[in-house]
Amino acid sequence: MPTLTTQSSDLESALIAAHRAEALLARTSRAARAAGLRAVATALRDHRDELVTIADEETALGRSRLESEVGRTAFQLDLFAQLLETDTTVGVVIDLADPEWPPAPRPDLRRHLSPIGIVAMFSASNFPFAFSVVGGDTASALAAGCPVIVKAHSGHLRLSHRIGGLARSALDASGLPEGTLAVIDGRENGRVLVIDDRVDAVAFTGSTEGGRALFDLAAGRPRPIPFYGELGSVNPVFVTQRAASEEGDRIWRELASSFTLGAGQFCTKPGIVFAPRDADAPAAVASHLAEGASWPLLDSRIASGFADRIEEMTARADVDTIVEGKIEGIVASPTLLRTDLDDYIADPAGLGEETFGPTTLVVEYDEEQELLQAAEQFVGELTGTLQAQPDDHIAPPLIEVLESRVGRLIWNQWPTGVSVTAAMQHGGPYPSSTSVRDTSVGTAAIDRFLRPVTYQNFPESLLPEPLRR
């Protein structure tokens, strides 16, 4: 068991410090916040070897993957710094007074975005850097001018506290107020953090069950607060008949690579694939799985959950096991399953539940029109993928069905690999996330931690700097 280090008194100290820092940080210049973010990015790069060693000992994700993730995390911090340095009018709207404005004279109105307040951030298990202490949620909240209290994940506590120490030192050296960032641990401390009235928003990446429990706490407070949760997703893939016929080898090869990437422990893993029956997709995908391939899962709890879910699926009469994987300790090899579309339609909840680990379910169909009915079974997903040809007649109506159900539509590529950029949408309708309008990846993630405030008829000398002409 990991050793928890945060006492209730430590949590209270972190809340007091964050409360003191709140107004100070909100008044800091964009340049000062950008400098702080860049300093944290530099600290990550300077201590990369040390941090990767700790992370590898705690997560068994492997040095290569972890080194890449450090680079991604530092890039995210730099990207938000760049946003602060270059996009100085974001969210600013100025309507000057107009006595002729119908139906009544308009006063001088100036609107900008203000920091939402103290943010509680819950780290993810599967990304100990990029969705953890100084990952995208923290970077975007700090960029917005919000103090952050991070609840560290139990799967990488030593790493979390070490990064927290490095980040605090970097932020302090940059001149940002004490209390800008804190790291706590412990399930009960996390619960208390969400319900504390000094906290103004929560960011979370993890399971649907855990996220929903915290969402309910945030919504049930005397003063409810926003809860930005990125939860579960099976990321359906729809393969048309022409695509299977003309590009089948590429599709099945890339599918085998995508659903096993990171041992299948990505929220964007393609967990269910609809393929034409005559393409013999299960056998084709199986042929592209490397013989003897296996990977360590994050920890024994995840391995146990994966084993239980695989046992449940393979015991079903309507599921065929094409490749029977093995689970020894925390090490798992891929499992490939298949079913018929009629059976899937009969029980989409049971067959379509997210499975965290190296497995996917191939659903075989006979008529392409059936893909529309299949797509209608989904409620909220992070992604939906089409492997198709531009003139496939099924493509336009299928896209129309999916657009109301997913956050990112993908054409002839794969959902694994989430680019950190302005146009990225990482979030979809519930249960994939709790805030359908928001993203946890990319520069638009900052919007979650800003709220609009309008100033009416103020003298220019008293206006916030962005609202002055």
C-alpha positions as CSV (number, residue, x, y, z in Angstrom):
1,M,0.0,0.0,0.0
2,P,1.2,3.5,-0.7
3,T,2.2,5.6,2.2
4,L,-0.1,8.6,2.6
5,T,1.5,11.7,3.9
6,T,-1.2,14.4,4.1
7,Q,-2.9,14.9,7.5
8,S,-6.1,16.8,7.8
9,S,-4.1,19.7,9.2
10,D,-2.0,19.8,6.1
11,L,-5.1,20.0,3.9
12,E,-6.4,22.9,6.0
13,S,-3.0,24.7,5.7
14,A,-3.2,24.2,1.9
15,L,-6.7,25.6,1.8
16,I,-5.7,28.6,3.9
17,A,-2.7,29.4,1.7
18,A,-4.7,29.0,-1.5
19,H,-7.4,31.3,-0.1
20,R,-4.7,33.9,0.7
21,A,-3.2,33.5,-2.8
22,E,-6.5,33.7,-4.7
23,A,-6.9,37.5,-5.0
24,L,-3.1,38.0,-5.4
25,L,-2.8,35.5,-8.2
26,A,-5.9,36.9,-10.0
27,R,-4.2,40.3,-10.0
28,T,-0.8,39.0,-11.4
29,S,0.0,40.0,-14.9
30,R,-0.3,37.5,-17.7
31,A,3.5,37.8,-18.2
32,A,4.1,36.8,-14.6
33,R,1.9,33.7,-14.9
34,A,3.6,32.8,-18.2
35,A,7.0,33.1,-16.5
36,G,5.8,30.8,-13.7
37,L,4.5,28.2,-16.2
38,R,7.8,28.2,-18.1
39,A,9.8,27.9,-14.9
40,V,7.8,24.7,-14.0
41,A,8.4,23.3,-17.5
42,T,12.1,24.0,-17.2
43,A,12.2,22.2,-13.8
44,L,10.5,19.2,-15.3
45,R,13.1,19.0,-18.1
46,D,16.0,19.6,-15.7
47,H,14.9,16.8,-13.4
48,R,13.6,14.4,-16.1
49,D,15.9,11.5,-15.4
50,E,15.1,11.6,-11.6
51,L,11.4,11.9,-12.2
52,V,11.2,9.2,-14.8
53,T,13.1,6.8,-12.5
54,I,10.6,7.4,-9.7
55,A,7.6,7.1,-12.1
56,D,8.9,3.8,-13.5
57,E,9.3,2.4,-10.1
58,E,5.7,3.3,-9.2
59,T,3.8,2.6,-12.4
60,A,5.9,0.2,-14.5
61,L,5.0,2.2,-17.6
62,G,8.5,2.0,-18.9
63,R,11.2,4.7,-19.3
64,S,10.5,5.4,-23.0
65,R,6.8,6.1,-22.5
66,L,7.5,8.2,-19.4
67,E,10.2,10.3,-21.0
68,S,7.8,11.1,-23.8
69,E,5.2,12.1,-21.3
70,V,7.6,14.4,-19.5
71,G,8.1,16.1,-22.9
72,R,4.4,16.4,-23.5
73,T,3.8,17.9,-20.0
74,A,6.5,20.5,-20.4
75,F,5.1,21.4,-23.8
76,Q,1.7,21.9,-22.3
77,L,3.0,24.3,-19.8
78,D,4.9,26.2,-22.5
79,L,1.8,26.3,-24.7
80,F,-0.3,27.9,-22.0
81,A,2.5,30.4,-21.3
82,Q,2.6,31.2,-25.0
83,L,-1.2,31.7,-24.9
84,L,-0.8,34.2,-22.1
85,E,2.0,36.0,-23.9
86,T,0.2,36.3,-27.3
87,D,-3.6,36.3,-26.9
88,T,-4.0,39.3,-24.6
89,T,-7.6,40.1,-25.6
90,V,-9.2,36.7,-25.1
91,G,-12.7,36.9,-23.8
92,V,-12.8,40.7,-24.0
93,V,-16.0,42.4,-25.5
94,I,-16.5,46.1,-25.4
95,D,-19.8,47.8,-26.2
96,L,-19.5,51.5,-26.0
97,A,-22.4,53.6,-24.8
98,D,-25.0,54.3,-27.6
99,P,-27.9,56.6,-26.9
100,E,-29.6,55.4,-30.2
101,W,-29.5,51.7,-29.3
102,P,-32.9,50.1,-29.6
103,P,-35.2,49.6,-27.7
104,A,-33.4,51.8,-25.1
105,P,-30.1,53.7,-24.8
106,R,-27.2,51.3,-24.2
107,P,-24.8,52.0,-21.4
108,D,-21.0,51.4,-21.6
109,L,-20.6,47.7,-21.1
110,R,-17.2,45.9,-21.0
111,R,-16.9,42.1,-20.5
112,H,-13.9,40.1,-19.7
113,L,-13.0,36.7,-18.1
114,S,-12.0,36.5,-14.5
115,P,-10.4,33.5,-12.6
116,I,-13.0,31.2,-11.2
117,G,-11.1,30.8,-7.9
118,I,-9.5,27.8,-6.1
119,V,-9.4,24.6,-8.2
120,A,-9.2,21.1,-6.8
121,M,-7.5,18.8,-9.3
122,F,-7.6,15.0,-9.1
123,S,-4.7,13.2,-10.8
124,A,-5.2,10.3,-13.2
125,S,-3.6,6.9,-12.7
126,N,-2.5,6.3,-16.3
127,F,-0.7,9.6,-17.0
128,P,1.5,10.3,-14.0
129,F,2.8,13.5,-15.7
130,A,0.4,14.8,-18.4
131,F,-2.8,14.4,-16.3
132,S,-1.2,14.8,-12.9
133,V,0.3,17.4,-10.6
134,V,1.4,19.9,-13.3
135,G,-0.5,18.3,-16.2
136,G,-3.1,20.0,-18.5
137,D,-5.7,20.7,-15.8
138,T,-3.2,22.4,-13.5
139,A,-1.5,24.2,-16.3
140,S,-4.8,25.6,-17.6
141,A,-6.0,26.6,-14.2
142,L,-2.7,28.4,-13.3
143,A,-2.8,30.1,-16.7
144,A,-6.3,31.4,-15.8
145,G,-5.0,32.8,-12.5
146,C,-6.4,30.1,-10.2
147,P,-4.6,28.5,-7.2
148,V,-4.6,24.7,-7.5
149,I,-4.7,22.0,-4.8
150,V,-3.9,18.7,-6.4
151,K,-5.1,15.4,-4.9
152,A,-2.3,13.0,-5.9
153,H,-3.2,9.6,-7.2
154,S,-2.3,6.7,-5.0
155,G,-0.6,5.0,-7.8
156,H,2.3,7.5,-8.0
157,L,2.5,9.3,-4.6
158,R,6.3,9.7,-4.4
159,L,6.4,11.2,-7.9
160,S,3.5,13.5,-7.2
161,H,5.0,15.0,-4.1
162,R,8.4,15.3,-5.8
163,I,6.9,17.1,-8.8
164,G,4.8,19.3,-6.4
165,G,8.0,20.3,-4.5
166,L,9.8,21.2,-7.7
167,A,6.8,23.1,-9.1
168,R,6.3,25.1,-5.9
169,S,10.0,26.1,-5.9
170,A,9.8,27.2,-9.6
171,L,6.6,29.2,-9.0
172,D,8.0,30.8,-5.8
173,A,11.2,31.8,-7.7
174,S,9.0,33.3,-10.4
175,G,7.4,35.6,-7.9
176,L,3.9,34.0,-7.8
177,P,2.2,34.1,-4.4
178,E,2.7,31.4,-1.8
179,G,-0.2,28.9,-1.9
180,T,-0.5,29.0,-5.7
181,L,0.0,25.2,-5.8
182,A,-0.2,22.4,-3.2
183,V,-0.3,18.6,-3.4
184,I,-2.3,16.5,-0.9
185,D,-3.1,12.8,-0.8
186,G,-5.7,10.4,0.7
187,R,-9.3,9.5,-0.4
188,E,-10.9,11.2,2.6
189,N,-8.8,14.4,2.1
190,G,-10.0,14.4,-1.5
191,R,-13.6,14.2,-0.4
192,V,-13.2,17.0,2.1
193,L,-11.5,19.1,-0.5
194,V,-14.5,18.9,-2.9
195,I,-17.0,19.9,-0.2
196,D,-14.9,22.7,1.3
197,D,-16.6,26.1,0.6
198,R,-13.3,27.7,-0.3
199,V,-13.0,25.5,-3.4
200,D,-14.6,26.9,-6.5
201,A,-14.2,24.2,-9.2
202,V,-13.0,20.6,-9.5
203,A,-11.1,18.9,-12.4
204,F,-11.0,15.1,-12.5
205,T,-9.7,12.4,-14.8
206,G,-10.6,8.8,-14.0
207,S,-13.4,6.3,-13.8
208,T,-17.1,7.0,-14.3
209,E,-17.9,5.6,-10.9
210,G,-15.3,7.7,-9.0
211,G,-16.0,10.8,-11.1
212,R,-19.7,10.5,-10.6
213,A,-19.3,10.2,-6.8
214,L,-17.3,13.4,-6.7
215,F,-19.6,15.1,-9.2
216,D,-22.5,14.4,-6.8
217,L,-20.5,15.9,-3.9
218,A,-19.8,19.0,-5.9
219,A,-23.4,19.4,-7.0
220,G,-24.8,18.7,-3.5
221,R,-22.9,21.4,-1.7
222,P,-24.9,24.4,-0.3
223,R,-23.0,26.3,-3.0
224,P,-22.7,23.9,-5.9
225,I,-19.6,24.3,-8.0
226,P,-18.5,23.2,-11.5
227,F,-17.1,19.7,-11.8
228,Y,-15.1,19.1,-14.9
229,G,-14.8,15.3,-15.1
230,E,-13.3,13.3,-18.0
231,L,-14.7,9.8,-17.3
232,G,-15.1,6.6,-19.3
233,S,-15.4,6.0,-23.1
234,V,-15.3,3.0,-25.4
235,N,-14.6,5.1,-28.6
236,P,-16.6,3.2,-31.2
237,V,-15.1,2.6,-34.6
238,F,-17.3,2.0,-37.7
239,V,-15.7,0.3,-40.7
240,T,-17.6,0.5,-44.0
241,Q,-17.7,-2.4,-46.5
242,R,-15.7,-0.5,-49.1
243,A,-13.1,0.5,-46.5
244,A,-12.7,-3.1,-45.4
245,S,-12.4,-4.3,-48.9
246,E,-10.0,-1.7,-50.2
247,E,-8.0,-0.9,-47.0
248,G,-8.6,-3.8,-44.8
249,D,-5.0,-4.8,-44.1
250,R,-4.1,-1.2,-43.0
251,I,-7.3,-1.0,-40.8
252,W,-6.8,-4.3,-39.0
253,R,-3.1,-3.7,-38.5
254,E,-3.6,-0.2,-37.1
255,L,-6.5,-1.4,-34.9
256,A,-4.3,-4.1,-33.4
257,S,-1.7,-1.4,-32.6
258,S,-4.2,1.1,-31.3
259,F,-6.1,-1.0,-28.8
260,T,-2.9,-2.4,-27.3
261,L,-1.1,0.9,-27.1
262,G,-0.1,1.6,-23.5
263,A,-1.5,-1.8,-22.6
264,G,-5.0,-0.6,-23.5
265,Q,-4.9,1.8,-20.6
266,F,-5.9,5.0,-22.6
267,C,-9.3,6.7,-22.3
268,T,-9.3,6.9,-26.1
269,K,-8.7,3.2,-26.7
270,P,-11.0,1.9,-29.5
271,G,-13.0,-0.5,-27.3
272,I,-15.6,-1.6,-29.8
273,V,-15.3,-2.0,-33.6
274,F,-18.2,-2.5,-36.1
275,A,-17.0,-4.4,-39.1
276,P,-18.6,-6.2,-42.1
277,R,-19.0,-9.9,-41.5
278,D,-17.5,-10.9,-44.9
279,A,-14.3,-9.0,-44.1
280,D,-13.4,-11.7,-41.4
281,A,-12.0,-8.8,-39.3
282,P,-11.5,-10.9,-36.1
283,A,-9.1,-13.3,-37.8
284,A,-7.4,-10.4,-39.6
285,V,-6.9,-8.4,-36.4
286,A,-5.6,-11.5,-34.6
287,S,-3.0,-12.0,-37.3
288,H,-1.5,-8.6,-36.5
289,L,-1.1,-9.2,-32.8
290,A,2.5,-9.9,-31.9
291,E,2.8,-13.5,-30.6
292,G,3.7,-13.5,-27.0
293,A,3.2,-9.8,-26.5
294,S,2.3,-8.7,-23.0
295,W,2.5,-5.6,-20.9
296,P,2.4,-4.8,-17.2
297,L,-0.8,-3.0,-16.1
298,L,-0.6,0.0,-13.8
299,D,-1.2,-1.8,-10.6
300,S,-2.9,-4.9,-9.0
301,R,-6.2,-3.2,-8.6
302,I,-6.4,-2.4,-12.4
303,A,-5.2,-5.9,-13.2
304,S,-7.8,-7.4,-11.0
305,G,-10.6,-5.3,-12.6
306,F,-9.4,-6.2,-16.1
307,A,-9.3,-9.9,-15.2
308,D,-12.9,-9.7,-13.8
309,R,-14.2,-7.9,-16.8
310,I,-12.6,-10.4,-19.3
311,E,-14.0,-13.3,-17.3
312,E,-17.4,-11.8,-17.5
313,M,-17.2,-11.2,-21.2
314,T,-15.8,-14.5,-22.2
315,A,-18.4,-16.3,-20.1
316,R,-21.2,-14.8,-22.2
317,A,-22.9,-17.1,-24.8
318,D,-23.1,-14.2,-27.3
319,V,-19.4,-13.5,-27.2
320,D,-16.7,-15.5,-29.0
321,T,-13.1,-15.4,-27.8
322,I,-10.8,-15.0,-30.8
323,V,-7.6,-14.4,-28.9
324,E,-7.5,-15.6,-25.3
325,G,-5.1,-13.4,-23.4
326,K,-3.5,-14.3,-20.1
327,I,-3.2,-12.3,-16.9
328,E,-0.3,-13.2,-14.6
329,G,0.1,-10.9,-11.7
330,I,-0.2,-7.5,-13.2
331,V,1.1,-8.6,-16.7
332,A,-1.6,-9.0,-19.4
333,S,-1.6,-10.1,-23.0
334,P,-4.2,-9.0,-25.5
335,T,-7.7,-10.5,-25.6
336,L,-9.8,-10.2,-28.8
337,L,-13.5,-10.7,-28.7
338,R,-16.3,-10.8,-31.2
339,T,-20.1,-10.7,-31.3
340,D,-23.0,-10.2,-33.8
341,L,-24.7,-6.8,-34.2
342,D,-28.1,-8.3,-33.2
343,D,-26.6,-9.4,-29.9
344,Y,-25.0,-6.0,-29.4
345,I,-28.3,-4.2,-30.0
346,A,-30.0,-6.5,-27.5
347,D,-27.6,-5.5,-24.7
348,P,-25.5,-2.4,-25.6
349,A,-24.9,-1.6,-21.9
350,G,-23.5,-5.0,-21.1
351,L,-21.4,-5.5,-24.2
352,G,-20.4,-1.9,-24.5
353,E,-19.0,-1.2,-21.0
354,E,-15.5,0.2,-21.0
355,T,-12.7,-2.3,-20.2
356,F,-9.5,-0.8,-19.1
357,G,-6.7,-2.9,-20.5
358,P,-5.6,-4.6,-23.8
359,T,-8.9,-5.8,-25.3
360,T,-11.4,-4.8,-27.9
361,L,-14.7,-6.2,-29.2
362,V,-15.4,-6.7,-32.9
363,V,-19.1,-6.5,-33.7
364,E,-19.9,-8.0,-37.1
365,Y,-22.8,-6.7,-39.3
366,D,-24.4,-7.8,-42.5
367,E,-25.9,-4.7,-44.0
368,E,-24.2,-1.3,-43.9
369,Q,-27.5,0.5,-42.9
370,E,-27.3,-1.4,-39.6
371,L,-24.4,0.9,-38.6
372,L,-26.9,3.7,-38.0
373,Q,-28.8,1.6,-35.5
374,A,-25.5,0.7,-33.9
375,A,-24.4,4.3,-33.6
376,E,-27.7,5.3,-32.0
377,Q,-26.9,3.0,-29.0
378,F,-24.2,5.3,-27.8
379,V,-25.0,8.1,-25.5
380,G,-21.7,10.0,-24.8
381,E,-18.2,9.1,-26.0
382,L,-14.9,11.0,-26.2
383,T,-14.5,9.9,-29.8
384,G,-16.2,8.2,-32.8
385,T,-14.1,6.9,-35.7
386,L,-15.1,6.2,-39.3
387,Q,-12.9,4.0,-41.4
388,A,-14.6,4.8,-44.7
389,Q,-14.4,6.2,-48.3
390,P,-15.5,9.8,-49.0
391,D,-18.3,8.6,-51.3
392,D,-19.6,5.9,-49.0
393,H,-23.4,6.6,-48.9
394,I,-23.5,5.6,-45.2
395,A,-20.9,8.2,-44.2
396,P,-23.1,11.4,-44.1
397,P,-26.0,10.0,-42.0
398,L,-23.5,8.1,-39.8
399,I,-21.6,11.3,-39.1
400,E,-24.9,13.1,-38.3
401,V,-25.8,10.5,-35.7
402,L,-22.3,10.5,-34.1
403,E,-21.9,14.3,-33.9
404,S,-24.5,14.5,-31.2
405,R,-22.9,11.7,-29.2
406,V,-19.1,12.3,-29.3
407,G,-16.6,15.1,-28.7
408,R,-14.2,14.2,-31.5
409,L,-15.0,12.7,-34.9
410,I,-12.1,10.9,-36.6
411,W,-11.7,10.0,-40.3
412,N,-9.4,7.1,-41.3
413,Q,-7.2,7.6,-38.3
414,W,-7.4,6.4,-34.7
415,P,-8.4,7.9,-31.4
416,T,-5.3,7.1,-29.4
417,G,-2.9,10.0,-29.4
418,V,-4.5,13.3,-28.4
419,S,-2.8,16.3,-29.9
420,V,-2.3,19.2,-27.5
421,T,-3.5,22.2,-29.6
422,A,-6.1,24.9,-29.9
423,A,-8.6,22.8,-32.0
424,M,-8.6,19.7,-29.8
425,Q,-11.8,18.6,-28.1
426,H,-11.2,16.1,-25.3
427,G,-14.6,15.7,-23.7
428,G,-18.0,14.6,-24.9
429,P,-21.6,14.1,-23.7
430,Y,-22.0,12.3,-20.4
431,P,-20.8,9.7,-19.4
432,S,-17.6,10.5,-21.2
433,S,-17.4,13.8,-19.4
434,T,-19.5,15.8,-17.0
435,S,-19.3,19.1,-19.0
436,V,-20.2,18.6,-22.6
437,R,-19.1,22.1,-23.6
438,D,-15.5,21.8,-22.3
439,T,-12.2,20.1,-23.1
440,S,-9.4,18.9,-20.8
441,V,-6.8,19.0,-23.6
442,G,-5.6,22.0,-25.6
443,T,-5.6,25.7,-25.0
444,A,-9.4,25.9,-24.8
445,A,-9.1,24.0,-21.5
446,I,-8.4,27.4,-19.8
447,D,-12.1,28.3,-20.4
448,R,-13.2,26.0,-17.6
449,F,-11.5,28.1,-15.0
450,L,-12.6,31.6,-16.2
451,R,-16.0,33.2,-15.7
452,P,-17.4,36.2,-17.5
453,V,-17.8,39.6,-15.6
454,T,-19.2,42.7,-17.1
455,Y,-18.4,46.3,-16.0
456,Q,-21.1,48.8,-16.6
457,N,-20.4,52.6,-16.8
458,F,-17.1,52.4,-15.0
459,P,-14.4,55.2,-15.2
460,E,-11.5,53.9,-17.2
461,S,-9.1,54.3,-14.3
462,L,-11.0,51.6,-12.3
463,L,-11.4,49.1,-15.1
464,P,-9.2,46.0,-15.4
465,E,-6.3,46.5,-17.8
466,P,-7.8,44.4,-20.7
467,L,-11.0,46.5,-20.7
468,R,-9.3,49.9,-21.0
469,R,-9.2,51.5,-24.4
